[in-house]
Amino acid sequence: MSQPPDKPKDESKWTDGGPAPGGPQDKSFAYRQSRKAFIAACEKAGADVIGRVHPTKGPDGLRLFMDAAAFGPRLAKSGVLVVGYGAPGAVVMMTLLADKGAMTLPPDVRLVLVHGPNPAAITFNDPDREDPVWGAKMLAAVMTEDFRKAQQLAVIGLGGAADFPAPAGVFLTRSQIAAEGMAKAVIETTIRAAG
């Protein structure tokens, strides 16, 4: 998988891609840096990252992706799906990945972390640029691929709703929390409860 670029195409001042002013180049750079750091943290924790190509290109002209990494047994009976919206969600997930204790999963629990389910909204800093149908379809694909035998699933949206059709036969709980403060502790508690 090719890594996102390390710097913007032009040398203009850039921001973190949040609500602060900044041009499209700034937002693309922030998204690509966040994605690159998420992929590196997942690989360091021992997971391969699967990228799904978004139909829109970023303001920098490059492809956008939703990335997912799975931990734990593929055929686990229960699972936790954590979906990080924007750079703050990615930071929470990377903090979780860096904590070896938190990443020691209970037996028969699968954890899947998703970065960038709304990459167009992030890079353009405009929620109207996102295609919610695409996002829901990709999250449903993650569910089908990574939680095949799951009978119960906890879905946590970090800064977003993580909305997708609930699969038949799965007891699904959803929560949406801010990607700050106690978010990592909430995820850890949810993982332990799943076991």
LUMROKE-556686 format. One line per 10 residues: number of its first residue (from 1); their letters; for each residue x, y, z of N, C-alpha, C. Coordinates in steps of 0.1 Angstrom, whole numbers. Layout:
# residues N
NUM> A> X,Y,Z,X,Y,Z,X,Y,Z; ...
This chain:
# residues 195
1> MSQPPDKPKD> 9,-12,0,0,0,0,9,12,0; 6,22,-8,14,34,-9,11,43,3; 20,49,8,18,58,20,14,72,15; 6,79,22,2,92,19,14,101,18; 13,112,11,25,121,10,28,127,23; 41,131,25,46,136,38,43,151,39; 41,158,28,40,172,29,31,177,18; 25,189,19,16,194,9,24,197,-4; 17,197,-15,23,200,-28,29,214,-28; 23,223,-22,29,237,-21,33,239,-7
11> ESKWTDGGPA> 42,248,-4,47,251,9,39,261,17; 26,263,14,18,272,21,16,267,35; 13,277,44,10,274,58,-2,264,58; -2,254,67,-12,244,68,-17,244,83; -30,238,84,-36,237,97,-39,222,99; -46,219,110,-49,206,114,-62,201,107; -68,208,98,-80,204,91,-92,206,98; -92,212,110,-104,214,118,-111,226,113; -120,232,122,-128,243,118,-121,256,116; -108,257,120,-100,269,118,-98,271,103
21> PGGPQDKSFA> -96,284,99,-94,287,85,-82,280,80; -82,277,67,-71,270,60,-76,266,47; -68,266,37,-72,263,24,-73,248,22; -78,244,10,-81,229,7,-68,221,9; -56,227,5,-44,220,6,-41,217,21; -45,226,30,-43,223,44,-51,211,49; -63,211,45,-72,200,49,-67,186,44; -63,186,31,-58,174,25,-46,169,33; -37,178,36,-24,174,43,-28,169,56; -37,175,64,-40,170,77,-46,156,76
31> YRQSRKAFIA> -55,154,67,-61,140,65,-50,130,62; -41,133,53,-31,124,48,-21,121,60; -18,131,68,-9,129,79,-16,120,89; -29,122,92,-37,114,101,-37,100,96; -40,98,84,-41,85,78,-28,77,79; -17,84,76,-4,78,76,0,74,90; -3,82,100,0,79,114,-9,67,119; -22,66,115,-30,55,118,-25,42,112; -22,42,100,-16,30,93,-4,25,100; 6,35,103,18,31,110,15,25,124
41> ACEKAGADVI> 6,31,131,3,26,145,-4,12,144; -12,10,134,-18,-4,132,-8,-14,129; 1,-11,119,11,-20,115,21,-23,127; 24,-13,135,33,-15,147,26,-25,157; 12,-24,158,5,-32,167,2,-46,161; 6,-48,149,5,-62,143,-7,-64,133; -13,-53,129,-24,-55,120,-22,-50,106; -27,-56,96,-27,-51,83,-39,-41,81; -37,-31,73,-48,-21,71,-54,-23,57; -67,-24,57,-74,-25,44,-80,-12,41
51> GRVHPTKGPD> -76,-6,29,-81,7,24,-92,5,14; -103,13,16,-113,13,6,-114,26,-1; -113,26,-14,-112,39,-22,-125,46,-22; -125,59,-19,-137,68,-19,-138,72,-34; -151,75,-38,-153,79,-52,-148,93,-55; -146,101,-45,-141,115,-47,-126,116,-45; -120,125,-52,-106,128,-49,-106,140,-40; -95,141,-32,-93,153,-24,-90,165,-31; -90,177,-24,-87,189,-31,-72,190,-36; -64,181,-32,-50,180,-37,-50,171,-49
61> GLRLFMDAAA> -61,165,-54,-62,157,-66,-58,142,-63; -56,139,-51,-52,125,-48,-64,117,-42; -64,104,-43,-75,95,-39,-77,97,-24; -89,94,-19,-92,93,-5,-96,79,-1; -95,76,11,-97,62,16,-104,61,29; -111,51,32,-115,46,45,-107,34,48; -100,35,59,-91,24,63,-96,16,75; -94,3,75,-98,-5,86,-87,-15,90; -86,-17,103,-76,-27,108,-83,-36,119; -81,-49,118,-87,-58,127,-77,-65,136
71> FGPRLAKSGV> -82,-68,148,-74,-75,159,-83,-85,165; -77,-96,169,-84,-107,175,-89,-117,165; -95,-128,170,-99,-139,161,-110,-136,151; -107,-140,139,-116,-137,128,-130,-142,130; -132,-153,136,-145,-159,138,-150,-157,153; -146,-146,159,-151,-143,172,-166,-142,173; -171,-145,185,-186,-145,187,-190,-131,191; -181,-122,195,-185,-108,198,-174,-99,193; -178,-86,192,-168,-77,186,-171,-63,190; -161,-54,188,-162,-40,190,-157,-33,177
81> LVVGYGAPGA> -165,-24,172,-162,-17,160,-161,-2,164; -149,4,163,-146,18,166,-144,25,153; -152,36,151,-151,43,139,-147,58,142; -135,62,138,-130,75,141,-132,85,130; -140,95,133,-143,106,124,-133,117,126; -125,120,116,-116,131,117,-103,128,125; -94,138,125,-81,136,132,-83,133,147; -92,140,154,-94,136,168,-97,122,171; -106,116,163,-109,102,164,-97,93,161; -89,97,152,-77,89,149,-67,90,160
91> VVMMTLLADK> -66,101,167,-57,102,178,-61,93,189; -74,92,192,-79,83,203,-76,69,199; -78,65,187,-75,51,182,-60,48,183; -51,58,179,-37,56,180,-32,55,195; -39,62,204,-35,61,218,-39,47,223; -50,42,219,-54,29,222,-44,18,217; -40,20,205,-31,11,198,-17,11,205; -13,22,211,0,23,217,0,17,231; -12,14,237,-13,8,250,-14,-7,249; -3,-14,252,-3,-28,251,-13,-35,260
101> GAMTLPPDVR> -16,-29,272,-26,-35,281,-40,-34,275; -43,-23,269,-56,-21,263,-58,-30,251; -47,-33,244,-48,-41,232,-47,-56,234; -46,-60,247,-47,-74,251,-62,-77,252; -67,-82,241,-82,-85,240,-86,-97,247; -98,-97,253,-104,-109,259,-105,-120,248; -105,-133,252,-106,-143,242,-120,-142,235; -120,-146,222,-132,-146,214,-138,-132,212; -130,-122,212,-135,-108,209,-126,-102,198; -133,-97,188,-126,-91,177,-128,-76,178
111> LVLVHGPNPA> -117,-68,176,-117,-54,176,-114,-49,162; -122,-40,156,-119,-34,143,-119,-19,145; -109,-12,140,-107,2,141,-108,8,127; -117,18,125,-119,24,112,-115,38,112; -107,42,102,-102,56,101,-108,62,88; -114,74,89,-118,81,77,-131,76,70; -142,73,77,-154,69,70,-160,80,62; -155,92,65,-160,104,58,-148,112,52; -139,106,44,-127,114,40,-130,126,32; -140,127,24,-143,139,16,-147,151,26
121> AITFNDPDRE> -155,147,36,-159,158,45,-147,163,53; -137,154,56,-125,158,63,-116,167,54; -113,162,42,-103,170,34,-109,183,29; -122,184,27,-127,196,22,-133,205,34; -132,199,46,-138,205,58,-152,210,55; -160,201,49,-174,204,45,-182,192,46; -191,191,56,-199,179,57,-208,176,45; -211,186,37,-219,184,25,-212,177,14; -199,175,15,-191,168,5,-191,153,7; -196,149,18,-196,135,21,-208,128,15
131> DPVWGAKMLA> -206,115,11,-216,106,6,-220,96,17; -231,99,24,-234,90,35,-238,76,31; -243,75,19,-246,61,14,-233,53,12; -223,59,7,-210,53,5,-204,48,19; -205,58,28,-199,55,42,-207,43,48; -220,43,47,-228,32,53,-225,19,46; -223,19,33,-220,7,25,-207,2,29; -197,10,31,-183,6,34,-183,0,48; -190,6,58,-191,1,72,-198,-12,72; -208,-14,64,-215,-27,63,-206,-37,57
141> AVMTEDFRKA> -197,-33,48,-187,-43,42,-177,-47,53; -173,-38,61,-164,-41,72,-171,-51,81; -183,-48,84,-191,-57,93,-191,-71,87; -195,-73,74,-196,-86,68,-182,-93,68; -172,-86,65,-158,-92,63,-152,-95,77; -153,-86,87,-146,-88,99,-154,-94,111; -167,-94,110,-175,-99,121,-184,-110,116; -179,-120,108,-188,-130,102,-196,-138,111; -190,-142,123,-197,-150,132,-201,-143,145; -200,-130,145,-203,-122,157,-218,-123,159
151> QQLAVIGLGG> -222,-126,172,-236,-126,176,-239,-113,183; -229,-106,189,-231,-93,195,-220,-84,191; -224,-72,189,-214,-62,184,-217,-48,190; -207,-42,195,-207,-28,201,-201,-19,191; -208,-9,186,-203,1,177,-201,14,184; -189,19,183,-186,32,189,-182,42,178; -189,53,177,-186,64,167,-178,75,175; -166,77,171,-158,88,178,-160,101,170; -170,109,174,-173,121,167,-182,120,155; -189,109,154,-198,106,143,-207,95,147
161> AADFPAPAGV> -218,92,139,-228,83,142,-225,68,139; -215,66,130,-212,52,126,-225,45,122; -232,51,113,-245,45,109,-244,36,97; -249,24,98,-250,14,87,-261,4,91; -267,-3,81,-277,-12,84,-273,-23,94; -281,-26,104,-278,-36,114,-279,-50,107; -269,-58,108,-270,-72,102,-280,-80,109; -287,-89,102,-297,-98,107,-290,-108,117; -296,-110,128,-291,-120,138,-280,-115,147; -277,-103,147,-267,-97,155,-273,-87,165
171> FLTRSQIAAE> -270,-89,178,-274,-80,188,-264,-68,187; -269,-57,183,-260,-45,181,-263,-34,190; -253,-28,196,-255,-16,204,-246,-5,198; -251,7,198,-244,18,192,-242,29,202; -231,36,202,-229,48,210,-220,57,202; -223,70,204,-215,81,198,-209,89,209; -196,91,209,-189,98,219,-180,108,213; -177,119,220,-167,129,215,-153,122,216; -145,126,206,-131,120,205,-122,129,214; -124,128,227,-116,136,236,-118,129,250
181> GMAKAVIETT> -111,135,260,-112,131,274,-112,117,276; -123,111,280,-124,97,285,-127,87,273; -126,91,261,-130,83,250,-122,69,250; -109,70,253,-101,58,253,-106,48,264; -109,54,276,-114,46,287,-128,39,283; -136,47,276,-149,41,272,-147,29,263; -138,31,253,-135,20,244,-130,8,252; -120,10,261,-115,-1,269,-125,-8,276; -134,-1,283,-145,-7,290,-154,-15,281; -157,-10,269,-166,-17,260,-159,-30,255
191> IRAAG> -146,-30,253,-139,-42,249,-139,-52,260; -137,-48,272,-137,-58,284,-151,-64,285; -162,-55,284,-176,-60,285,-179,-70,274; -173,-68,262,-176,-77,251,-171,-92,254; -161,-93,263,-155,-106,266,-163,-112,276
